[in-house]
């Protein structure tokens, strides 16, 4: 090629590069340091360079990887779940996916624009509280929520008199009168009640994760006077997609995975199945995979209105400092006009956990932030504070080094109230008590591994012993605990429902744990009268081929086929509906095998 032509080509190329650099720096937020975007501003792969050195960078999954399961359209791998459902239809390889181990990029089918045409979770198949006799209006939209200018609350300074003597409890409200959190009663008549970021409600509810501050030196018979109670929900926004996995329902809300399980308290504002587009507020516990295990969910509005406030939490995946964009839970968050708390765009890193409050634009799938708060930990504690928290283990290395609510914890000297040290690991839910030592380490004094519920019943009460907490039904005895959740689903629900309100002949729903021959109650609900009893649990087959559930013989009647009975194996999860006969035999009119 002649030298003149080569020179012209080089000159044209340099002009093109200059023109592109002008485009990159055309915005008012262009920084002095160049930003190298290897693909495009969609954050599939983005690296920010500061003074020639990479400041933030994370390789993200390609569009093909992120959407490889969406091509199936509306095909679902599951059928009705829950105590009245038919159970999960496994894939052809018979692999049953752990709902807490699902790749967030693979779990939702967004092509249809509607909720999955599958069915029901929960004790009666929907996973929804349907035993309320009258619907309640949704929590009213709060478009003009005012941002809290202070730094109090769960992630605030929590400055309260006698801070070094603080007992800080963090967990779901399980009972009222005044409130019970993690098995301890707190009087709240004189307490400051704070709802962070305008939750749209001014009333505490069962299942809400709250922080309670009290003076641990001042208590009467184990009852503390709370100085402050703080509620800060983790997510509020429109539901984008819904998927059911057996008894578990997964919601995609602002790119976050919300897990609705058997122990989730579903507010009576949700009177039917979850709907795509509905705006919900969620309180819960974040697991080590970044999913939110919901302890409480309520309806905020039937659909999202322009300008309505949303909130999301998560770890930053990528940062575009030039355009002032964070990539968070698959969402682009514009922080151009945001007020920052406990950090700034220049100080946060990939992996930093933040809380974003702002508005959502569905067309661009983008959030405009009004406020960004850096959340290194879920609580604000001082040396000497005593903690009582319900949380999930993360970053587990050994019994003397793991994290609880973001804090380094040491349980080498802990007394195990339930479970064994060998069972500790990432994703394990525990209730831990202890104190913060001089090095800022959470030294765990007692630890209880919280097992998942493995049985559920809807039945009439035979007898109640309010002193021992024993409730008899179906010729069985089960026991309430200090942290048993109480909720009324009657037409005129009693907010202060407790074991004192339960009498023989009442209909109740119980969810709990069967360990050996002992039944403990995790949740108990007051119900209106039912036509038949329902029992759900793990089947046992004795040497005579009889099917036993919670030790009761299940005797199928009417249209249940012998082939179905023969196919049931030890450990299968089954649901039976019918009537108890002679105290030892349950006549099942329906039998569902999961």
Buried (B, 14 or more C-beta within 10 A) or exposed (E): EEEEEEEEEEEEEEEEEEEEEEEBBEEEEBBEBBBEBEEEBEBBBBBBBBEEEEBBBBEBBEEEEBBBBBEEEEEBBBBBBBBBBBBBEEEEEEEEBEBBEBBBBBBBBEEEEBBBEBBBBBBBBBBBBBBBEEEBEBBEBBBEBEBBEEBBBBBBEBEBEEBEBBBBBBBBBBBBEBBBBBBBBBBBEEBEBBBBBBBBBEEBBBBBBBBBBBBBEEBEEEEBBBBBBBBBBBBBBBBBBBBBBBBBBBBBBBBBBBBBBBBBBBBBBBBEBBBBBBBBBBBBBBBBBBBBBBBBBBBBBEEBEEEBBBBBBBBBBBBBBBBBBBBBBBBBBBBEEBEBBBBEBEEBEBEBBBBBBBBBBEEEEBBBBBBBBBBEBBBBBBEBBBBBBBBBBBEBEEBBBBBBBBBBBBBEEBEBEBBEEEEBEBBBBBBBBBBBEEEEBBBBBBBBBBBEBBBBBBBBBBEBEEEEBBBBBBBBBBBBBEBBBBBBBBEEBEBEBBBEBBEEEBBBBBBBBBEEEEBBBBBBBBBEEBEBBBBBBBBBBEEEEEBBBBBBBBBBEEEBEEEEBEEBEEEBBBBBBBEBEEEEBBBBBBBBBB
